[in-house]
Each structure stands twice: as structure tokens, then as C-alpha cells.
Amino acid sequence: MDILQLILVLLLVAVMLAALARQIGVPSPSLLALGGVTVALIPNGPRFTLQPDLALALFVAPVLLDAAFDSPLRDLRRNWFPVTCLVIILVALTTIVVAMVAHWMMPAMPFAVCLTLGALVAPPDAAAASAVLGEINLPHRLLVVLEGESLLNDASALLIYRMAVAAALMNGGDKLHFASTLGLVLVGSIAFGIAMAFVFSELLARFPDAPSSIVIQFISAFGVWILADRLGFSGVLAIVSFAIILSRRSGIRMPAAVRVPSYAVWETAVFVLNALAFVMIGLQLEPIVMRIELGQRYEGLRFAGMILLSVIGVRAAWMLFYNGALRTLGRMLRDGAPGWMPIPPWKGSILGAWCGMRGIVTLAAALALPDGSGGTVAFPYRDVILLAAFTVVIGTLVIQGLTLRAFAIALNLESDDTVELETRSGRAQIIRAAIDSLDSFDDDVAGTIRAELISTLARLQGESALTDANDFEYDLRTNARRAARESLTHLRLTGVIGDESFQRLEAELDMIELDTDMRRRW
């Protein structure tokens, strides 16, 4: 009961902080993490120790699946070069620089342990990045690159982390054998995710009712992660490949009656998980600090601060170097840089350098380091690494997250119309396809539908100036629907119809309301 009460309190705090973040115009993850720290500092406040396996499965798996399901695969293919540089080169560079700084500040710390720390703090977290970037209008290409980075770099960083942990704990073992298995992990994780996508897409097609389908969707998110972990694969790679393939297979086969509530449930679930995750990050402060001896806390905080500065500095240096290198290459080549090496504007690179928030993956992976319980070998310098990882997470979320919106406004980066133009073009094409499907029918019903579609297409193409008429029609439909709802309520109150009939008619009016809103766009 105490755990339930704590979760309810944390959820209430998270919802209130998210609402406050929207009111004052700051990214909600930053305010949520800061709120968690504040709660942790309250005397006799709630205490909660995050279990590593639970954190990765509960928070990372569904959030990562949701982000990967909506990933713009076409745009990622078009921008594969900048995304690959961020996912591989920047992750490796951050890992090495952080390891060197850690070894310089603590010479007694083995370099394998330093590499573990570097791999922990290297990847910007998918949940943090998606939550922050979703609240800021950015140029489409920059947004695609940053979201692609946040989606894929966890895999590369966690592979390095896995190898570094084994090297730090292994004494004279077969390190070559372990390193050789990493390639199999990479290939096996992707293959496993793809195979599971085919299995679950067939399973989802057999459940046309929304409740069963949504339950299976959540089972797939947790199940794929748990099975991949049990088989020794990367849960991140498995979930990403699973979601990308599933989104391409299940879209056409999923009826609207399932898709609409599914999206609503997933949006709510991801919000809840993000909110609880970022608040719980802050609640880890006291358990981490209390495990470090009093005399060593200053040195630990100084060490953590240097790691935070290193993480921010490496990203800024790489983004600016990348931009400058591409511009130099473009000047050296007569025809300019190739199309697959797009040169980003300086303002975009500067903003991208500041989009390096870390989140739950960094802290959960740090907590997953062996603590010596259950007969396992304790990981060296575990508490110092936890403090450094926590500082990087909170520091980037607060320092970068709280200033990101103002930074973007100061740079005057405006969102382009790429998505809006594609949406308009696609809307016109699907209406033409609907009109063409009626060519073989010549009755009055087909004529009525065809005339309505042709009128909609003309309005979309600007061939008919019906804006005022369209608004008038919308107002008329809204007033008619309002009158219908008032009549329905009266019928229920007077006992003319029962509750079951009321609920059916209310659902029908809800669908009419959604249709009216769509008519205004079309």
C-alpha cells in the first residue's frame, strides 16, 4: 500500500510539474527532474530506490518502442551520414574523452572502469530528447537528425558499456572470446527484433477489438525487451528494429476502431512513464550521496562536475568541427559536397550542440553495475560512477533543457514547411485516388460522393475560394451537433432512453464531432 501511495503522489507531482512547464514555456523533463531532486531533499520525504532491471524494462522499452514506431525511416535514410556520425563517431569520441578525464582525475581508477563511465554518459537519452524536442519548433532536417541520433545511439553506447564492464570485472578471462560475441549480439539483436515484428503483426491482426489489441501491444514492448535480454541480445536494438518493422506491417491491417484508441492509450502511457521516470531520477540523489563517505563527497562532486563539463564540451566541439569540415570539403570540391553529406547551417549546428540531454538510460545502466550483492563481484568505484552519471543527467536536463527554448529563439531558427507541404500534397493525392475508385459507378449515390470529393479537392488546390463558406458550414455543423447533444441529455434525464442507448448515441455523436473537425482541415 505504501508503494501504491508513493506512486500516486509522484504521479500527481509529475502531472502538476508538467502542467507548470507548459505554462512557463520550459521543457517538462527538465522541470520534472528538478522537482524530483527537490522532493529528495525534503526531510522525511519519500524515498525510492530504482531497480535497474525494472527501470530498463519499465521505462525504456515502451518509450523507445513508441519513438521508434513513429521514426521517419525515409528521412533517416536520406540523412544517414550525419546520423551515423553522431551515433558512432560522437559516441566513441565522448566515451574516450570522458574516460581520459576520469583517469586523469582519479589515476587509480582502471581504464576499463573509466571507459564504462564514458559509455554510460555518451548517449543522449531517447526519452529526454523526444520529450524536449517535441515542444520546440525546429527545421525538419535538424529535427530528423537529432531524433535519429537519440533513437540509435543507445545501442552503440550500451555495446561499448557491455564490453567495458566485462573487461573491468574479468581477470585473465578470455577477453577475445567475449569481444567476438559483440558482433553476434549486434546482428542477432536486429534479426530477433525483425522476427518478433512479423510474429506480433500476425498476432495483432487476429485481435480486431481495441482492448485486446492494446494489451498485446504493451506485451510486445515488454516481451521483446525481456526475451532479448534473456537471450543475451541488446534490448535497445531489438526494440528499435521491432518497432520500425511493425509500424510498416501493422498500419494497413489495423482498423481505425483499434488505431485511434491505441494512439490515445500509448500517448497517455508514454507521458506517465516519462513523468515518473524523470521524477524518480531526482529521487536517486539521496541514496547515491549517502553511500559515499562524508570526506570523499567533495572530491566526488568535483569529479562529477568535470565529467559533466566534458560531456557538454565534447558534443559542442564535435558539432562545430563537423560543420566546419563539411564546409571545407565543399569548397575543395568543385561541385560541392555530395548530397548525402548535407552541410547544416551554423545556427543548426550550434543548437544541435546544446541538444545533449541525458536521461533514464544513463542512470539505469549505472545502477545496473554489480553492487556485490548475491555473491557477485562489486564493480570498482561504483558509487563514484553513480554520482557522476546522476550529475550528468540532472546537469544536462537542467542546464541545457531549461535554456534550450530560449537558445532556439535567440538563434531565430524557424520550422520549415516540409511536413506541411508533404501533408497537403498527400491529402490531394489520396482524394484523387478516392475519386478514381468511383469511376465504375454511375448511380446517384456515387455521384453525390464524387461531387463532395471533387469539391474538397478544389478547395485544397485553391481553385475555389470557399474559406468563408467552409467556416460557415463548420459553424452550422457545430451548432447542429450541440443541439443534438442537448436533446440526447434531455432524453436521458426524462427517462425516454436508458443508459445503454445513451452511451451508443453519445459515441455516434463523438464520431460526428471528429468528422466535423476533419472536414475543416479538408
N, C-alpha and C positions, 0 to 999 in steps of 0.2 A: 504493500500500500504506500509506503514511503517513497518508493521509486516512482510509482504512478503519480503521486502528488508532485514530486520533483519535476517529472517530465511535463506535467500540465503547467506548472509555474514557469518553467523555462520556455515552453511554447507560447504562453501568454506574453512573457517578456519579449520574446523574439518577434511576435506579431506587432507589438507596440513599437518596438525599435524599428522594424521595417516600415511601419506607417510614418514614424517620425523622420526616417531617412527620405521618404518620398516628399514629405512636407518641406524639409530644409534643402532638398536637392543634393544629397550625398549618396554614394553607393551604399546599399544596405549591408553587404558583407562587412565593410569596414566598421560601421556602427554596431553591428551585431557582435563582432569580435571584441570591440572596445567595451561593449556592455557586459560581455562575459568576464572580462578582466575586472571590471568594477564589482560585479557580483562576487567574484572570487576574493576580492579584498575586504568584503564586508565581514566583520567579526561574527562568528557563528552562522555564517551564510551557508547555502547549500554546497555540498562537496560531492564531486562526481569524478571518478577515475575512468577514463575511456579505455575500454578493452581493445587492443589493436586489431584482432581478427574481426570483432564486431564492427569496429569503425570502418574498416576497409569494405566489408561486405554490405553493411547497412547504409553507409553514406556515399561511398564512392561508386559502387556498382550501379544503382539506379540512376544517379545523377549523370554518370558517364554514359550510360546507355541512352538517356534522354538527349544528351548533347550530340552523341554520335548518330542517333536516329535522324536528327534534323541536319546533319552535316552536309554542306554543299559540295558533293563529290565532284561535280563538273568544275566548279571554281577551284577546288583543291588541285585537280589535275592541271588546270591552267596555270596555277601558281605553285607548282611542285618545287621549283628551285628555291624560292625564299622560305617556304615552309620547311623543306629539307635542311636548309642551312640552320634554321632555328632549332629544329628537332634534334639534329645530330651534332652539328659543329658547336652551337652555343651551349648545349647541354654538356658536351665533353669539355669545352673551354671553362665553363663555370665550375664543373667538378674539379678540374685540375687546379685552377686558381684558388678556389676555396681550400682545397687540400694543402696547397703550398702555404697559404696564410695560416691555416690551423697548425701546420707543422712548425712554422716559424715562431708562432706564439707559444706553442707547447712542444718543444723539441722531443720530450719523452713520449709523446703520442705516436704510436706506429703509423707509418704512412698509409697502410691499408685502412686503418681507422679514420684517418683524415679523408681518404677517398670516399669512405662510407658517408661521412658528413657532407662532402661535396655533392654526392649523388642525391642525398636527401633534399638539399635546398636548391638543386639545379632547376627543376621543372616548375614553371608557373602552373598553378592548380587549375584544372578544367572547371571545377565548380566556381571558384573565385572569379576566374576570368569571364566565364559566361554570365554570371550574375552582374558583374560590374559593366562589361561591355554592352550588355543588353539594355542598360539605362543611358547609354551615351550614343549620340548620332555620329558615326564615323564614315569616311569614304568606304565604299563597298569592298574594294580590293584590300585595303588595310584591315578591315574587319574580318575578311575571309582568312587572311594570313595569320592574324593573331588568334582567331578561334581554332584554326587548324593546328597551330603550334600548341595551344593549351590542351587540345584533344589528343595529340600524338606524342608529346614529349615525355609524358609519364612513363610510357613503355621503355624508351631508351634510357631514361634515368634510373628506373627500377631494375633494369637489367644490369647496369653498372653497380647499383646498390647491392644486388644479389651476389655478384661476383666479389665485391669488396668485403661484404660481411663474411663470406666463406673464407676468403684469404686471411681476414683478421682472426678468425676462430680456428683456422686449420694450422696444425703444427706438423709439418713434414708429410702431410697427406698428398694425395695425387691431385695436385692443382691443375695439371694439364688436362686430366680427365674431366674435371669439373668445368674448366673453361670451354672444352669442346662441346659440352652439353648445352651451352648457351645458344649456339646456332640452332640446335634441335628445338630448344624452347621457343625461339623466335618463329620458326616455321610451324612447329606443332601448335602454338597458340592461335595463329591465324587460321590454320586448317581446322582446328577444333571449333573456333568461332563460326566459320563459314558452314561447317557441317551442322552445328546446332541451329543456325538460322534456317536451313532447309527443313530440319525436323520441326521446329516450332512454327514455321509458317504453315506447314501442312496441318499441324495441330490446331492452330488458331482458326483455320478455315472451317474446321468441324464444329466450332462453337459460335454460332451467329448471334447469341444473346450477349448483351453488354456485360453483365456481372461476371459471367464465366470467363469471357474473353479477357477482361481486365485483370482478373485473378491470375490467369495463365501468363499474362504479360509480366506481372510482377514476379511470378515464379521463375520465369525465364531469366529475368535480370539477376536475381539472387542465385538461381540454379546454375547458370553458365559460369558465374564467378566462382562459386564453391566447387563445382566439378573441375574447373580449370586449375584451381589451387590444389585440389586433391591429386590431380594427375601431374603436378609439377610444372604446369604451364603458367604463363603470365595472365592474370585475370584482366589486366588493362587491355592487352592486345586482343584477348578472346572477346571481351565485351565490345570493343570498338568494331572489330570485323563482324561480329554477330549483328550489331545494330545496323551497320551500313547495308549489309546484305538483306536483313529482314525488312528494312524500310523500302527496299526496291521490290520485294516479293509480296509483301502483305498489303500494300496500298490499294491495289486494284481489287483484291479479293475481299477486303474488309468493307462491309456495308456501312452507310452513313450512320445508321442507328447505333453502330458499335464505335465508329471512329470518333464521332462528336463527343460522347461521354468519356471515351478513353483519353482524348486530349485534355479534357477538363480535369479528370482524376489525376493524370500524370502531372499536369501543371501545378495542381494543389500539392501533390506528394513531393514534388521536387522543391517547391517553396518551403514546405515543412522540414524536409531533410536539410536543405541549405541553412535554414534559420537555426535549427537545433545544432547543426554541425559547427557553425561559426560561434554560437554562444558557448558550446562545450569546449571549443578551442580555448576560449578565455578562461574557462573553469579549470584548465590544466595547470594554471600558473602556480597555485599553492603547492600541489603535490610535487611539482618539479623542483621548486625552490627549496622546499623543506628537506628534500633528500640530499641537498648539497650542504656540507658543513659551513657553519657561520663564517669562519675565517677565509673560506675559499669563494664565497659568493661574489665579492667584488671582482676577483680575477675572472670568475666565470662570466659575470656580466660584461666585463671588458672584452673578454674573448668573444662572447656572443655579438656584441656591438660591432667588432671588427668583421665578423662573418657577414653580418647584415650589410655593412658598407661594401664589402667585397662583392656580394651578390648584386647589389644595385649598380655598382661601378662596372662590373664585367658586362652586364647587359647593355648599359649605355655606351660603353666603348665599342662593343661589337656592332650595335646598330649603326653607329656613326661610321665605323670602319667599313661596314658592308655597303653603305650608301656611297661613300667616297670611292671605294674600289670599283663599284659598278660604273660610276660616272667617269672615272679614269679610263676604264676599259672601253666605254662607249666612245670616248674621244680618240682612243688609239685605233679603233676600228672605223673604217670609212663609212660603213653602212650603219654604224651604231651598234649597241648591244643587241644580241638575239632576242626574239620575242619571249622566249622562256626565261629570260633574265631581266624582268622589268625593273627599271630604275625608279624607286619610290621617291616622292618629293621629300625635301629635307624636313619639312614640318611633320610628315608622316613618320619618318624615322625617329625624330625627337619624341613624338608622342608614344611610339612603339617602345622606345627605351624606358618609358615610365610605366608601361603596362606589364609589370612583372610581379603581380601579387601572388603570393604562395598561400596554400590553404590546407585542407584536411589531409590530403595525400602525404604532404611533407611530415606533418605531426604524427599521423597514424603509422607511417613507415618507421619513424623514430621510435615510437612506442613499441613497435614490433621487434626491436632489438632484444635479444635474450637478456633477462634480468637475473639469471641464476636460479630461478625457482624451478621446481620439478626435476632437479638433478641436472639441468642444463648448465653450460658454461656461461658465466656472465660476460656480456660484451664489454670490452675495455672502454673506460671513460663514458659510459652510457649516460650518466646524469648530466655531464657537461654537454654531450651531444643533444640531449633532450632540451636543455636550456637554450642552446644555440638555435635549434630548429624552431622552438617556440618563439624566440625573439625575432627570427626572420619572418615567420608567419604574421605575427602581430605587427611588426615594424612595417612590412610591405603593405599590409592591408590598411594600416592607419596612415602612414606617411604618403604612400603612393595613392591608395584608394581614395582618401579624403580630398586629395588635391587634383585627382585626375580630371574631374569635370571642369574645374576652373582652368586647368592647364590646357585642356582641349579648346575651351572658349578663347583663351588668350592666344592660342595658335591660329584661331579662326579657321579651323578645319570643319568644313561643312559636308554633310552627307550628300553623295551624288544621287542621281535618279535612276541608277542602273536597275534596281529591283522594281521600281515603279513602272519604268518603261517596258520591262520584260513582262510585267503583270498585265499591263494594258494590251500589249501585243498578243499574249497568250489568251487573254479573255476574248479578244476579237476572233482568234482562230478557232477556239472551241465553239463559239456561237455559229461560225460558218459551218463547222462540222455538223452541228445540230440541225442547221437549215438544210444541208445537203442530205441528211438522213430522211427528210420528209419528201424528197423528190418523187418517190414511187407512190405517194398517196395524193389523191386529188379530191378528197371529201371535204366537207365544211370544217370538221374538227382540225384536220391537218392544215387547212388554210388559215384558221384562226391562230394556231400555234406558230405557223410560218410568219404571219404578219406581225405577231408580237416579237418574234426573234429578229426579224428584219428591222423593226423599229428600234429595238435595243442596239443592234449593230450600228445603225445610222447614228444614233445618239453617241455611241462610243467613239465613232470615227469623226465626229464633229460635223457630219453632213446635215444635221438638223439641230437648230438652236432651241432645244426643248428644256433648258435648265429650269426656267421658271415653272413650266408645266410639270416637270418631273418633281419639283419641290411641292407643288400644289397637290399632285397625286399622292405623294408621300404623306402630306398632312391629312388628306382625306382618308387614306387607309388607316392612319394612326387614330384619328377620331372615331372611325367606324369600329376599330378593334377595341378602343376604350369603352365605347357604348356596349359592345358585346360582353366585355368583362363585367361591367356593372350589371347587365342583365343576368349573367351567369351567377354572380354573387347573390342577386335578389332571388333567383330560382332556388338556390340552396337554402337561403335563410327562411324562405317561406315554405320549405318542405316539398316543393314541386318535384325536385330531383334529389336523389340521395348522394352520399359522399363519393361512391364509386363512379357514378355518372358524372359528377362534378369534376373529379380528377381526370377522367378521359377527355372531357370537353376543354378543361384547362390546358392539358397537354397539346390539344389541337390548336388552341389559340396561341400557345407558345411557339409552335412551328410556324403559324401565320406571321407572328411578330418577327421571327428570324428571317422569313421570306421577305417581309416588307423592308427590313434593314438591308438585305442583299439587293433588292430592287433599286434602292437609292444609289448603290455603287454601280450597278449595271445599267 
